[in-house]
Amino acid sequence: MSRKVNCILLGKEAEGLEYAPYPGELGQRIYDQVSKEAWQRWLAHQTMLINEYRLTPIEPDSRRFLEQEMEKFFFAGGSAAPQEFVPPEQ
């Protein structure tokens, strides 16, 4: 049986993550309040941020930036795309 959470991003009960996807307090908050679907949305957004800002995730400054954006994405009203970003046509 899957674990359910009241997803902070989707605003409804949904299937929860199987483990904390990030270390520390932020990872625990995500585990407790974010659904699998919302986490997948973050991963897509994170990929866009990495590509648009040409980040290297092994660099400490890039990791700090991504962590701040992750917190905004889930808990502070959202993480915005760069002004120049043009979403691909579907």
PyMOL commands that set and color helices and strands:
alter all, ss='L'
color gray80, all
select helices_A, chain A and resi 24-33+36-53+60-75
alter helices_A, ss='H'
color red, helices_A
select strands_A, chain A and resi 4-7+12-15
alter strands_A, ss='S'
color yellow, strands_A
deselect
rebuild
show_as cartoon
